[in-house]
Amino acid sequence: MNSVPIVFVHVHHPDVWADMARDIAGAFSRPFAVVLTCRDAEMPLADVDSPHVVFTRRLTVENRGRDVLPFMKALRAEGEGFAIGLKLHTKRSVHRADGDDWRRFLTASLLAGQGGNPEALVAMERLPTLGLVAPEAHLLSLRSRIVLNGRITRQMMQAMQLGLTLGELEARRFAAGSMFWFRREALAPFTNPVLEPLFAAERGQLDGTAAHAAERLFAAVAERQGYLAAGTEALPALLASAPDQHAAIVEAAAAAARNPFVLPLAQFWQRYPAALVAAHYLYAYAPSPVWRTARALLKRFTVDR
């Protein structure tokens, strides 16, 4: 098997990719490969200008499933030709004022290292039980974060025969932002074509899609495959400790980490999850003036004091 790590990137915004390509080029002083997915075969894409790039492949995919379905297709296309990969995407989060800052934080955390060796990659090579590494402070609790995605998440777990209930899943953590280092074997269930029909046509959904469900399942799938999922904040302690301490180290580090971008749900939504579902459908299907009025009223009663 080729030991060269592969950087998988779904490119929806080519201008963002140009910046990301420079960051990737500067992060490696060792051989690596790049696999790009994008919706348009004619889209001009920046090169990763590095002498360490072994190969670059480009896969044209339909605009469906956000960054997740293209990633799954790229995984299938690469097969067993690699052991460790990095999943990135040109996340812009246009519904947020800090979307670009959030993306830069995620990629900087995953590419950080010394001597051209990303710290997370080094940790995965030294710790064969490590299956997924999330960005700093982004291995978040799933408590109250499945509500809008319950139905599609259950369908995806059943399709992969994961053997988890939604309640059991909610007790776990997930890699928020859908960017992470991973071991190919840890995410092997995501290469199953049976998952593809679960991805609906793109219409600007902010939640409740198969892509959102997969985001909540990547770490759980890695764990069900027998691997450990950790945040970058746990890596130094993991490398210095015995394997029987690893699970406790990951949990303690994730619980102590402070995330400036992903805020906890207001207590109102945690107390009344049905109201969160109703608000989601109001946003998705109500005319804009109705939704704007409802959102203003909701803020008055749901913001934590």
MIGU-275775 format. One record per atom (N, C-alpha, C): x, y, z. Coordinates in Angstrom, 3 decimals, decimal comma. Example, Ala and Ser with C-alpha at 12.3 -4.5 7.8 and 13.67 -1.06 7.14 Angstrom:
13,190; -5,690; 7,800
12,300; -4,500; 7,800
13,200; -3,300; 7,800
12,850; -2,250; 7,080
13,670; -1,060; 7,140
12,900; 0,030; 7,870
***
This chain:
0,842; -1,199; 0,000
0,000; 0,000; 0,000
0,881; 1,253; 0,000
0,481; 2,242; -0,762
1,188; 3,519; -0,807
1,011; 4,235; 0,524
2,112; 4,632; 1,162
2,043; 5,291; 2,463
1,905; 6,795; 2,356
1,836; 7,312; 1,147
1,725; 8,753; 0,960
0,339; 9,228; 1,396
0,241; 10,198; 2,310
-1,077; 10,706; 2,699
-1,724; 11,482; 1,554
-3,040; 11,438; 1,510
-3,785; 12,139; 0,464
-4,639; 13,237; 1,087
-4,546; 14,421; 0,532
-5,385; 15,538; 0,946
-6,585; 15,592; 0,005
-7,781; 15,315; 0,540
-9,022; 15,364; -0,222
-9,683; 16,721; 0,009
-9,981; 17,439; -1,070
-10,610; 18,758; -0,934
-11,784; 18,867; -1,895
-12,960; 19,198; -1,368
-14,079; 19,522; -2,247
-14,057; 21,027; -2,487
-13,954; 21,416; -3,756
-13,804; 22,824; -4,125
-15,118; 23,344; -4,704
-15,832; 24,127; -3,909
-17,045; 24,784; -4,389
-16,768; 26,255; -4,695
-15,758; 26,819; -4,008
-15,371; 28,216; -4,206
-13,907; 28,260; -4,638
-13,628; 28,446; -5,917
-12,242; 28,395; -6,398
-11,345; 29,473; -5,801
-11,901; 30,638; -5,444
-11,067; 31,675; -4,837
-10,602; 31,259; -3,446
-11,478; 30,595; -2,705
-11,085; 30,075; -1,400
-10,029; 28,983; -1,577
-10,206; 28,153; -2,594
-9,240; 27,086; -2,844
-7,856; 27,642; -3,129
-7,753; 28,771; -3,809
-6,443; 29,346; -4,115
-5,672; 29,643; -2,831
-6,358; 30,183; -1,829
-5,709; 30,437; -0,535
-5,368; 29,127; 0,164
-6,294; 28,183; 0,115
-6,097; 26,906; 0,778
-4,939; 26,133; 0,148
-4,809; 26,222; -1,173
-3,722; 25,522; -1,878
-2,364; 26,022; -1,401
-2,249; 27,330; -1,158
-0,983; 27,883; -0,642
-0,698; 27,359; 0,773
-1,751; 27,287; 1,591
-1,561; 26,789; 2,960
-1,120; 25,327; 2,958
-1,720; 24,531; 2,091
-1,355; 23,113; 2,000
0,084; 22,961; 1,522
0,454; 23,728; 0,504
1,819; 23,643; -0,029
2,848; 23,959; 1,054
2,534; 24,915; 1,910
3,474; 25,318; 2,939
3,515; 24,404; 4,148
2,561; 23,477; 4,243
2,455; 22,632; 5,432
3,272; 21,346; 5,336
3,711; 20,973; 4,117
4,374; 19,684; 3,923
5,808; 19,856; 3,405
6,713; 19,129; 4,012
8,069; 18,988; 3,443
8,344; 17,511; 3,212
7,297; 16,763; 2,926
7,366; 15,316; 2,689
6,368; 14,991; 1,591
6,497; 13,842; 0,931
5,579; 13,511; -0,160
4,123; 13,422; 0,309
3,234; 13,945; -0,508
1,794; 13,841; -0,276
1,081; 13,966; -1,608
-0,195; 13,631; -1,626
-0,977; 13,693; -2,861
-2,225; 14,536; -2,619
-2,839; 14,957; -3,706
-4,027; 15,815; -3,629
-5,110; 15,246; -4,531
-6,329; 15,121; -3,995
-7,495; 14,718; -4,780
-8,550; 15,809; -4,629
-8,922; 16,411; -5,744
-9,896; 17,501; -5,739
-11,210; 17,039; -6,349
-12,307; 17,417; -5,739
-13,626; 17,203; -6,335
-14,259; 18,563; -6,567
-14,931; 18,718; -7,691
-15,626; 19,970; -7,990
-16,755; 19,690; -8,975
-17,681; 20,626; -9,073
-18,903; 20,417; -9,857
-18,715; 20,691; -11,338
-17,641; 21,349; -11,721
-17,468; 21,817; -13,093
-16,094; 21,388; -13,610
-16,094; 20,590; -14,656
-14,832; 20,107; -15,212
-13,983; 21,238; -15,781
-14,625; 22,356; -16,134
-13,904; 23,482; -16,718
-13,504; 24,528; -15,686
-13,844; 24,323; -14,437
-13,513; 25,302; -13,398
-12,002; 25,429; -13,256
-11,437; 26,642; -13,431
-9,988; 26,804; -13,252
-9,627; 26,707; -11,773
-8,690; 25,825; -11,462
-8,301; 25,603; -10,080
-6,804; 25,825; -9,909
-6,441; 26,475; -8,825
-5,027; 26,716; -8,526
-4,303; 25,398; -8,277
-3,032; 25,367; -8,623
-2,193; 24,207; -8,328
-1,643; 24,313; -6,905
-1,396; 23,169; -6,309
-0,655; 23,152; -5,041
0,817; 23,196; -5,415
1,409; 24,360; -5,290
2,761; 24,597; -5,787
3,784; 24,092; -4,778
4,055; 22,795; -4,855
5,011; 22,174; -3,932
5,740; 21,047; -4,651
7,053; 20,942; -4,448
7,800; 19,832; -5,066
7,480; 18,487; -4,421
6,731; 18,514; -3,327
6,430; 17,282; -2,602
5,128; 16,619; -3,044
4,403; 17,239; -3,983
3,157; 16,651; -4,469
3,475; 15,486; -5,401
3,051; 14,299; -5,010
3,309; 13,093; -5,799
2,363; 13,019; -6,981
1,093; 13,329; -6,748
0,122; 13,404; -7,841
-1,053; 14,263; -7,405
-1,737; 14,805; -8,413
-2,989; 15,527; -8,188
-4,039; 14,922; -9,098
-5,159; 14,529; -8,519
-6,270; 14,014; -9,309
-7,469; 14,922; -9,130
-8,286; 14,969; -10,168
-9,469; 15,827; -10,145
-10,678; 15,002; -10,564
-11,728; 15,078; -9,755
-12,933; 14,303; -10,005
-14,115; 15,256; -10,112
-14,822; 15,205; -11,234
-15,997; 16,066; -11,426
-17,229; 15,374; -10,855
-17,953; 16,080; -10,002
-19,123; 15,516; -9,329
-20,298; 16,483; -9,464
-21,512; 15,971; -9,305
-22,679; 16,843; -9,329
-22,740; 17,660; -8,048
-23,460; 18,781; -8,122
-23,608; 19,656; -6,964
-24,695; 19,087; -6,052
-24,315; 18,038; -5,316
-25,256; 17,366; -4,409
-24,462; 16,771; -3,254
-25,033; 16,880; -2,064
-24,355; 16,308; -0,912
-23,240; 17,158; -0,358
-23,229; 18,473; -0,706
-22,217; 19,399; -0,206
-20,816; 18,822; -0,400
-20,015; 18,819; 0,660
-18,664; 18,263; 0,572
-18,625; 16,774; 0,858
-19,743; 16,212; 1,365
-19,716; 14,839; 1,868
-19,855; 13,791; 0,763
-20,871; 13,899; -0,082
-21,032; 12,919; -1,151
-19,834; 12,937; -2,103
-19,304; 14,104; -2,489
-18,078; 14,096; -3,292
-16,916; 13,393; -2,586
-16,796; 13,586; -1,281
-15,745; 12,905; -0,518
-15,935; 11,394; -0,574
-17,157; 10,930; -0,402
-17,427; 9,506; -0,459
-17,065; 8,932; -1,828
-17,392; 9,669; -2,891
-17,058; 9,203; -4,238
-15,546; 9,166; -4,448
-14,849; 10,157; -3,911
-13,389; 10,181; -4,041
-12,754; 9,031; -3,271
-13,304; 8,723; -2,096
-12,805; 7,581; -1,329
-12,941; 6,285; -2,127
-14,099; 6,102; -2,756
-14,308; 4,896; -3,571
-13,330; 4,855; -4,730
-13,115; 6,003; -5,358
-12,236; 6,051; -6,525
-10,788; 5,719; -6,158
-10,338; 6,154; -4,968
-8,958; 5,889; -4,551
-8,784; 4,461; -4,049
-9,860; 3,844; -3,591
-9,775; 2,464; -3,136
-8,817; 2,293; -1,971
-8,012; 1,239; -2,018
-7,100; 0,916; -0,922
-5,691; 1,429; -1,177
-5,569; 2,429; -2,017
-4,241; 2,909; -2,397
-3,598; 3,875; -1,426
-4,184; 4,068; -0,238
-3,581; 4,961; 0,747
-4,031; 4,516; 2,129
-3,355; 5,030; 3,157
-3,694; 4,650; 4,534
-4,292; 5,802; 5,320
-3,748; 7,007; 5,123
-4,172; 8,173; 5,910
-4,528; 9,313; 4,973
-5,595; 10,029; 5,295
-6,025; 11,152; 4,471
-6,432; 12,349; 5,314
-6,583; 13,478; 4,637
-7,055; 14,711; 5,245
-8,241; 15,200; 4,443
-9,372; 15,401; 5,108
-10,583; 15,891; 4,430
-10,748; 17,381; 4,710
-10,746; 18,178; 3,630
-10,972; 19,620; 3,712
-12,040; 20,017; 2,710
-12,578; 21,199; 2,851
-13,467; 21,749; 1,824
-13,458; 23,263; 1,927
-13,845; 23,914; 0,849
-13,764; 25,377; 0,780
-14,964; 25,999; 1,488
-15,072; 25,708; 2,766
-16,173; 26,158; 3,617
-16,214; 27,682; 3,656
-17,359; 28,245; 3,317
-17,505; 29,690; 3,359
-18,532; 30,142; 4,386
-19,554; 29,318; 4,656
-20,569; 29,633; 5,665
-21,095; 31,053; 5,482
-21,697; 31,309; 4,312
-22,133; 32,663; 3,976
-23,235; 33,177; 4,894
-23,883; 32,280; 5,655
-24,915; 32,719; 6,590
-24,311; 33,273; 7,877
-22,960; 33,267; 7,977
-22,289; 33,761; 9,171
-21,283; 34,834; 8,800
-21,151; 35,852; 9,661
-20,201; 36,933; 9,408
-18,762; 36,464; 9,586
-18,557; 35,410; 10,386
-17,203; 34,928; 10,665
-16,866; 33,650; 9,909
-17,566; 33,397; 8,805
-17,374; 32,150; 8,068
-15,947; 31,931; 7,594
-15,305; 32,981; 7,055
-13,931; 32,828; 6,569
-12,962; 32,584; 7,723
-13,177; 33,281; 8,829
-12,309; 33,076; 9,997
-12,450; 31,653; 10,523
-13,662; 31,144; 10,507
-13,898; 29,777; 10,985
-13,145; 28,774; 10,124
-13,236; 28,912; 8,794
-12,551; 27,990; 7,898
-11,031; 28,061; 8,114
-10,495; 29,255; 8,236
-9,053; 29,389; 8,436
-8,612; 28,748; 9,750
-9,431; 28,867; 10,773
-9,126; 28,234; 12,050
-9,070; 26,715; 11,896
-10,042; 26,147; 11,197
-10,108; 24,705; 10,997
-8,888; 24,201; 10,236
-8,579; 24,822; 9,113
-7,465; 24,348; 8,292
-6,126; 24,573; 8,979
-5,983; 25,717; 9,674
-4,722; 25,980; 10,376
-4,479; 24,942; 11,461
-5,536; 24,556; 12,154
-5,411; 23,556; 13,204
-4,976; 22,210; 12,639
-5,528; 21,819; 11,514
-5,238; 20,510; 10,930
-3,882; 20,464; 10,218
-3,407; 21,620; 9,750
-2,134; 21,662; 9,028
-0,966; 22,036; 9,923
-1,237; 22,418; 11,156
-0,178; 22,880; 12,061
0,821; 21,770; 12,358
2,092; 22,160; 12,429
3,138; 21,189; 12,740
4,505; 21,831; 12,644
5,534; 21,027; 12,786
6,897; 21,511; 12,713
7,673; 20,744; 11,649
8,545; 21,452; 10,962
9,404; 20,803; 9,976
8,662; 20,214; 8,801
7,513; 20,791; 8,452
6,769; 20,291; 7,301
6,047; 18,990; 7,556
5,799; 18,672; 8,825
5,050; 17,476; 9,198
3,843; 17,884; 10,041
2,649; 17,889; 9,497
1,478; 18,222; 10,308
1,403; 17,347; 11,555
1,155; 17,978; 12,683
1,162; 17,264; 13,967
0,169; 16,112; 13,984
-1,013; 16,335; 13,404
-2,034; 15,281; 13,417
-1,594; 14,073; 12,592
-0,921; 14,315; 11,472
-0,425; 13,214; 10,648
0,630; 12,411; 11,401
1,527; 13,100; 12,063
2,563; 12,420; 12,847
1,923; 11,558; 13,930
0,902; 12,103; 14,591
0,226; 11,350; 15,649
-0,444; 10,104; 15,095
-1,070; 10,210; 13,940
-1,742; 9,045; 13,354
-0,734; 7,979; 12,946
0,430; 8,395; 12,489
1,457; 7,421; 12,109
2,060; 6,737; 13,337
2,107; 7,432; 14,442
2,690; 6,847; 15,665
1,667; 6,061; 16,465
0,402; 6,394; 16,328
-0,646; 5,734; 17,109
-1,601; 5,012; 16,155
-1,385; 3,738; 15,903
-2,215; 3,015; 14,932
-3,674; 2,878; 15,345
-3,990; 3,150; 16,605
-5,392; 3,078; 17,043
-6,142; 4,379; 16,797
-5,433; 5,415; 16,379
-6,061; 6,716; 16,135
-6,673; 6,723; 14,744
-8,001; 6,866; 14,675
-8,687; 6,767; 13,394
-9,164; 8,069; 12,812
-9,350; 9,091; 13,663
-9,840; 10,390; 13,183
-9,340; 11,472; 14,122
-8,881; 12,586; 13,534
-8,430; 13,734; 14,323
-9,189; 14,973; 13,855
-9,984; 15,535; 14,751
-10,764; 16,735; 14,467
-9,942; 17,987; 14,778
-10,314; 19,135; 14,210
-9,594; 20,376; 14,536
-9,706; 20,726; 16,017
-8,841; 21,613; 16,446
-8,830; 22,037; 17,846
-10,208; 22,514; 18,295
-10,656; 21,988; 19,432
-11,920; 22,384; 20,070
-13,148; 22,090; 19,213
-13,022; 21,174; 18,256
-14,150; 20,867; 17,366
-14,623; 19,420; 17,482
-14,176; 18,696; 18,503
-14,760; 17,396; 18,789
-15,856; 17,650; 19,830
-17,053; 17,950; 19,331
-18,128; 18,476; 20,179
-19,120; 17,403; 20,583
-19,774; 17,646; 21,695
-20,836; 16,759; 22,154
-22,016; 16,800; 21,186
-22,632; 15,654; 20,968
-23,811; 15,576; 20,103
-25,115; 15,843; 20,859
-25,024; 16,075; 22,148
-26,229; 16,352; 22,920
-26,956; 17,568; 22,348
-28,217; 17,393; 21,999
-29,085; 18,440; 21,428
-28,656; 18,876; 20,039
-27,769; 18,105; 19,378
-27,322; 18,493; 18,042
-27,729; 17,476; 16,968
-28,695; 16,628; 17,287
-29,198; 15,680; 16,294
-30,648; 16,002; 15,924
-31,295; 16,828; 16,695
-32,746; 17,036; 16,613
-33,250; 17,168; 15,185
-32,717; 18,108; 14,427
-33,210; 18,355; 13,076
-32,770; 17,275; 12,090
-31,799; 16,472; 12,501
-31,235; 15,474; 11,606
-31,584; 14,045; 12,011
-32,529; 13,900; 12,929
-32,820; 12,584; 13,479
-33,210; 11,551; 12,449
-34,160; 11,899; 11,596
-34,662; 10,922; 10,630
-33,578; 10,483; 9,653
-32,874; 11,437; 9,055
-31,875; 11,087; 8,050
-30,660; 10,418; 8,710
-30,343; 10,795; 9,937
-29,240; 10,147; 10,645
-29,574; 8,688; 10,928
-30,806; 8,435; 11,335
-31,232; 7,052; 11,597
-31,155; 6,230; 10,310
-31,593; 6,805; 9,199
-31,545; 6,096; 7,922
-30,101; 5,774; 7,533
-29,201; 6,718; 7,764
-27,805; 6,496; 7,396
-27,174; 5,429; 8,283
-27,486; 5,452; 9,572
-26,946; 4,425; 10,470
-27,465; 3,041; 10,097
-28,738; 2,967; 9,719
-29,303; 1,682; 9,305
-28,663; 1,188; 8,019
-28,427; 2,104; 7,080
-27,808; 1,706; 5,811
-26,397; 1,163; 6,018
-25,689; 1,714; 6,995
-24,329; 1,253; 7,279
-24,302; 0,128; 8,306
-25,498; -0,248; 8,808
-25,608; -1,281; 9,847
-24,683; -0,946; 11,014
-24,809; 0,285; 11,486
-23,913; 0,792; 12,511
-24,217; 0,223; 13,898
-25,460; -0,174; 14,126
-25,806; -0,776; 15,404
-25,894; 0,214; 16,542
-26,271; 1,466; 16,249
-26,439; 2,494; 17,262
-27,847; 3,066; 17,197
-28,399; 3,428; 18,341
-29,648; 4,180; 18,368
-29,304; 5,665; 18,397
-30,294; 6,511; 18,122
-30,055; 7,946; 18,193
-29,662; 8,369; 19,604
-30,269; 7,739; 20,611
-29,919; 8,057; 21,985
-28,474; 7,720; 22,301
-28,016; 6,574; 21,814
-26,620; 6,183; 22,026
-25,669; 7,114; 21,272
-26,072; 7,518; 20,079
-25,244; 8,430; 19,299
-25,126; 9,780; 19,999
-26,216; 10,254; 20,583
-26,224; 11,569; 21,227
-25,236; 11,635; 22,391
-24,871; 10,496; 22,956
-23,908; 10,469; 24,060
-22,467; 10,571; 23,559
-22,269; 10,604; 22,252
-20,924; 10,643; 21,668
-20,560; 12,064; 21,233
-19,414; 12,180; 20,574
-18,944; 13,461; 20,058
-18,807; 13,384; 18,538
-18,739; 14,543; 17,886
-18,614; 14,587; 16,427
-17,618; 15,658; 16,023
-17,094; 15,521; 14,813
-16,123; 16,475; 14,281
-16,869; 17,607; 13,586
-17,122; 18,682; 14,310
-17,870; 19,817; 13,766
-17,074; 20,492; 12,652
-17,777; 20,865; 11,589
-17,132; 21,509; 10,452
-16,768; 20,563; 9,331
-16,813; 19,248; 9,608
-16,597; 18,232; 8,590
-15,220; 18,321; 7,922
-14,212; 18,709; 8,703
-12,819; 18,654; 8,255
-12,034; 17,882; 9,296
-11,159; 16,980; 8,850
-10,430; 16,138; 9,797
-9,401; 15,275; 9,074
-8,409; 14,811; 9,838
-7,525; 13,734; 9,395
-8,233; 12,413; 9,675
-7,978; 11,406; 8,853
-8,666; 10,131; 9,047
-7,815; 8,976; 8,535
-8,089; 7,807; 9,082
-7,508; 6,569; 8,583
-8,527; 5,929; 7,642
-8,084; 5,527; 6,465
-9,010; 5,008; 5,454
-9,886; 3,895; 6,002
-9,302; 2,948; 6,714
-10,069; 1,823; 7,233
-11,130; 2,271; 8,234
-10,868; 3,373; 8,932
-11,820; 3,847; 9,929
-13,109; 4,359; 9,298
-13,024; 4,859; 8,076
-14,202; 5,409; 7,402
-14,673; 4,535; 6,241
-14,222; 3,298; 6,197
-14,581; 2,398; 5,095
-16,094; 2,288; 4,873
-16,943; 2,288; 5,902
-18,391; 2,189; 5,652
-18,949; 3,313; 4,777
-18,261; 4,455; 4,724
-18,759; 5,565; 3,912
-18,519; 5,361; 2,417
-17,808; 4,316; 2,045
-17,617; 4,041; 0,622
-18,754; 3,206; 0,041
-19,689; 2,805; 0,868
-20,794; 1,950; 0,412
-21,763; 2,747; -0,468
-21,965; 2,341; -1,726
-22,863; 3,088; -2,637
-24,305; 3,150; -2,159
-24,693; 2,294; -1,214
-26,072; 2,290; -0,736
-26,430; 3,607; -0,053
-25,432; 4,377; 0,349
-25,687; 5,651; 1,020
-26,078; 6,761; 0,040
-25,703; 6,616; -1,201
-25,854; 7,705; -2,168
-27,295; 8,184; -2,358
-28,296; 7,293; -2,424
-29,676; 7,779; -2,601
-30,197; 8,617; -1,437
-29,515; 8,613; -0,299
-29,967; 9,400; 0,846
-29,701; 10,890; 0,668
-28,862; 11,246; -0,289
-28,487; 12,643; -0,483
-29,469; 13,329; -1,432
-30,172; 14,326; -0,912
-31,198; 15,035; -1,679
-30,569; 16,087; -2,592
-31,380; 16,585; -3,505
-30,927; 17,655; -4,398
-30,592; 18,901; -3,584
-29,639; 19,654; -4,057
-29,188; 20,855; -3,360
-30,194; 21,991; -3,534
-30,612; 22,575; -2,411
-31,473; 23,757; -2,468
-31,170; 24,718; -1,305
-29,913; 24,742; -0,894
-29,493; 25,705; 0,109
-29,890; 25,365; 1,531
-30,148; 24,100; 1,836
-30,556; 23,709; 3,185
-29,441; 24,019; 4,186
-29,834; 24,543; 5,352
-28,868; 24,820; 6,404
-28,738; 23,672; 7,402
-29,640; 22,708; 7,321
-29,591; 21,575; 8,244
-30,555; 20,506; 7,744
-30,508; 19,335; 8,400
-31,461; 18,283; 8,098
-31,185; 17,484; 6,843
-29,949; 17,506; 6,317
-29,620; 16,765; 5,100
-28,710; 15,583; 5,427
-28,496; 14,723; 4,449
-27,586; 13,590; 4,637
-26,165; 14,057; 4,908
-25,792; 15,202; 4,346
-24,453; 15,736; 4,619
-24,318; 16,103; 6,093
-25,362; 16,705; 6,668
-25,334; 17,049; 8,089
-25,329; 15,783; 8,946
-26,067; 14,769; 8,505
-26,078; 13,500; 9,243
-24,692; 12,858; 9,224
-24,055; 12,842; 8,072
-22,721; 12,252; 7,970
-21,724; 12,990; 8,859
-21,828; 14,320; 8,903
-20,944; 15,098; 9,777
-21,039; 14,599; 11,218
-22,243; 14,249; 11,646
-22,452; 13,767; 13,008
-22,048; 12,307; 13,186
-21,737; 11,629; 12,095
-21,450; 10,199; 12,172
-19,991; 9,828; 11,904
-19,203; 10,721; 11,329
-17,835; 10,350; 10,962
-17,058; 9,790; 12,163
-17,071; 10,498; 13,285
-16,313; 10,044; 14,449
-16,894; 8,751; 15,012
-18,228; 8,658; 15,044
-18,874; 7,451; 15,574
-18,542; 6,232; 14,722
-18,516; 6,403; 13,404
-18,168; 5,294; 12,511
-16,727; 4,861; 12,760
-15,822; 5,818; 12,896
-14,426; 5,474; 13,182
-14,327; 4,667; 14,474
-15,081; 5,069; 15,476
-15,055; 4,353; 16,756
-15,662; 2,962; 16,634
-16,744; 2,840; 15,869
-17,356; 1,525; 15,690
-16,452; 0,591; 14,891
-15,532; 1,170; 14,127
-14,549; 0,379; 13,385
-13,367; -0,025; 14,274
-13,407; 0,395; 15,523
-12,362; 0,002; 16,467
-11,261; 1,023; 16,665
-11,485; 2,258; 16,202
-10,468; 3,288; 16,308
-10,880; 4,375; 17,299
-9,938; 5,231; 17,612
-10,148; 6,355; 18,508
-10,325; 7,625; 17,683
-11,290; 8,463; 18,076
-11,458; 9,788; 17,478
-11,045; 10,822; 18,514
-10,220; 11,785; 18,118
-9,696; 12,775; 19,065
-9,651; 14,146; 18,414
-9,585; 15,176; 19,233
-9,332; 16,525; 18,758
-7,838; 16,808; 18,823
-7,357; 17,787; 18,076
-5,921; 18,081; 18,080
-5,424; 18,479; 19,467
-6,334; 19,026; 20,292
-5,918; 19,439; 21,628
-5,459; 18,264; 22,498
-5,863; 17,051; 22,142
-5,506; 15,868; 22,929
-4,214; 15,202; 22,468
-3,678; 15,588; 21,323
-2,564; 14,841; 20,733
-1,303; 14,785; 21,589
-0,845; 15,894; 22,167
0,386; 15,794; 22,977
0,262; 14,782; 24,114
-0,876; 14,805; 24,811
-1,066; 13,866; 25,924
-1,204; 12,432; 25,429
-1,855; 12,238; 24,295
-2,005; 10,888; 23,750
-0,644; 10,289; 23,412
0,213; 11,089; 22,809
1,532; 10,590; 22,406
2,418; 10,264; 23,611
2,096; 10,854; 24,763
2,932; 10,651; 25,946
2,330; 9,676; 26,947
1,236; 9,018; 26,597
0,530; 8,184; 27,570
0,342; 6,751; 27,067
-0,112; 5,895; 27,971
-0,397; 4,503; 27,641
-1,766; 4,395; 26,982
-1,954; 3,386; 26,113
-3,224; 3,232; 25,395
-4,448; 3,147; 26,295
-4,323; 2,557; 27,486
-5,495; 2,419; 28,342
-5,952; 3,758; 28,929
-5,165; 4,808; 28,719
-5,533; 6,143; 29,194
-6,124; 7,015; 28,096
-6,066; 6,546; 26,849
-6,384; 7,405; 25,717
-7,830; 7,910; 25,704
-8,785; 7,040; 25,960
-10,185; 7,462; 25,912
-10,468; 8,562; 26,926
-9,940; 8,421; 28,120
-10,146; 9,434; 29,158
-9,461; 10,747; 28,792
-8,286; 10,657; 28,178
-7,558; 11,862; 27,765
-8,346; 12,627; 26,711
-8,878; 11,905; 25,723
-9,652; 12,548; 24,659
-10,865; 13,264; 25,240
-11,600; 12,600; 26,118
-12,807; 13,186; 26,693
-12,487; 14,413; 27,537
-11,450; 14,314; 28,361
-11,083; 15,447; 29,206
-10,629; 16,645; 28,375
-9,834; 16,383; 27,340
-9,337; 17,476; 26,499
-10,472; 18,136; 25,729
-11,390; 17,334; 25,200
-12,518; 17,887; 24,447
-13,438; 18,688; 25,352
-13,668; 18,194; 26,569
-14,552; 18,897; 27,497
-13,959; 20,229; 27,942
-12,633; 20,291; 28,033
-11,980; 21,518; 28,501
-11,756; 22,539; 27,388
-11,779; 22,095; 26,132
-11,501; 22,987; 25,005
-12,592; 24,033; 24,858
-12,215; 25,229; 24,479
-13,167; 26,321; 24,283
-13,225; 26,688; 22,806
-14,406; 26,554; 22,236
-14,594; 26,791; 20,810
-15,211; 28,169; 20,590
-14,506; 29,071; 19,880
-15,029; 30,420; 19,675
-16,030; 30,541; 18,531
-16,245; 29,457; 17,797
-17,090; 29,533; 16,614
-18,397; 28,765; 16,743
-18,385; 27,622; 17,402
-19,585; 26,804; 17,539
-20,147; 27,033; 18,932
-21,265; 27,756; 19,006
-21,849; 28,120; 20,287
-22,852; 27,066; 20,733
-23,005; 26,896; 22,058
-24,004; 25,942; 22,544
-25,407; 26,419; 22,221
-26,325; 25,460; 22,071
-27,714; 25,831; 21,848
-28,255; 26,575; 23,055
-29,134; 27,541; 22,798
-29,795; 28,228; 23,900
-30,565; 27,211; 24,739
-30,699; 27,510; 26,031
-31,397; 26,588; 26,926
-32,831; 26,330; 26,457
-33,442; 27,333; 25,833
-34,815; 27,164; 25,343
-34,900; 26,004; 24,369
-33,959; 25,940; 23,394
-33,999; 24,893; 22,377
-33,695; 23,528; 22,983
-32,795; 23,498; 23,982
-32,503; 22,228; 24,633
-33,709; 21,716; 25,418
-34,468; 22,665; 25,967
-35,626; 22,271; 26,767
-36,803; 21,881; 25,885
-36,917; 22,513; 24,720
-38,063; 22,273; 23,841
-37,580; 21,927; 22,425
-37,050; 20,724; 22,221
-36,519; 20,350; 20,895
-37,584; 20,379; 19,798
-38,852; 20,134; 20,149
-39,906; 20,183; 19,129
-40,032; 21,585; 18,547
-39,777; 22,598; 19,377
-39,831; 23,975; 18,880
-38,711; 24,236; 17,888
-37,550; 23,591; 18,117
-36,429; 23,731; 17,179
-36,790; 23,136; 15,828
-37,453; 21,985; 15,836
-37,893; 21,356; 14,585
-38,884; 22,257; 13,864
-39,851; 22,823; 14,616
-40,848; 23,714; 14,009
-40,179; 24,940; 13,400
-39,183; 25,508; 14,100
-38,478; 26,674; 13,581
-37,721; 26,334; 12,304
-37,157; 25,124; 12,264
-36,431; 24,679; 11,072
-37,357; 24,623; 9,860
-38,549; 24,048; 10,024
-39,479; 23,945; 8,902
-40,050; 25,310; 8,527
-40,206; 26,175; 9,511
-40,664; 27,534; 9,214
-39,648; 28,233; 8,329
-38,353; 28,071; 8,681
-37,303; 28,680; 7,867
-37,287; 28,108; 6,458
-37,454; 26,783; 6,363
-37,307; 26,103; 5,076
-38,448; 26,404; 4,112
-39,670; 26,586; 4,645
-40,828; 26,629; 3,755
-41,657; 27,913; 3,829
-41,469; 28,738; 4,852
-42,281; 29,955; 4,957
-41,712; 31,055; 4,063
-42,558; 31,968; 3,563
-42,054; 33,118; 2,798
-41,089; 33,939; 3,649
-40,154; 34,593; 3,020
-39,114; 35,328; 3,740
-39,651; 36,333; 4,756
-40,678; 37,157; 4,416
-41,179; 38,119; 5,414
-41,703; 37,423; 6,672
-42,371; 36,281; 6,484
-42,898; 35,544; 7,636
-41,746; 35,022; 8,491
-40,718; 34,468; 7,833
-39,597; 33,927; 8,583
-38,844; 35,023; 9,323
-38,638; 36,182; 8,701
-37,905; 37,261; 9,369
-38,644; 37,747; 10,613
-39,969; 37,868; 10,508
-40,761; 38,282; 11,669
-40,691; 37,245; 12,778
-40,820; 35,965; 12,401
-40,763; 34,895; 13,389
-39,396; 34,833; 14,059
-38,327; 35,050; 13,272
-36,982; 34,991; 13,840
-36,772; 36,098; 14,862
-37,278; 37,302; 14,576
-37,147; 38,405; 15,522
-37,861; 38,093; 16,830
-39,049; 37,473; 16,735
-39,792; 37,112; 17,941
-39,087; 36,005; 18,714
-38,562; 35,023; 17,976
-37,877; 33,916; 18,637
-36,658; 34,389; 19,414
-35,925; 35,352; 18,863
-34,732; 35,847; 19,539
-35,068; 36,483; 20,882
-36,235; 37,106; 20,958
-36,622; 37,769; 22,194
-36,831; 36,777; 23,332
-37,241; 35,549; 22,971
-37,613; 34,587; 23,997
-36,638; 33,440; 24,173
-35,685; 33,292; 23,241
-34,819; 32,118; 23,287
-33,363; 32,415; 23,579
-32,941; 33,669; 23,568
-31,544; 33,991; 23,859
-31,283; 33,826; 25,352
-30,249; 33,082; 25,696
-29,892; 32,897; 27,105
-29,455; 34,217; 27,709
-29,954; 34,520; 28,872
-29,597; 35,752; 29,561
-28,313; 35,558; 30,378
***
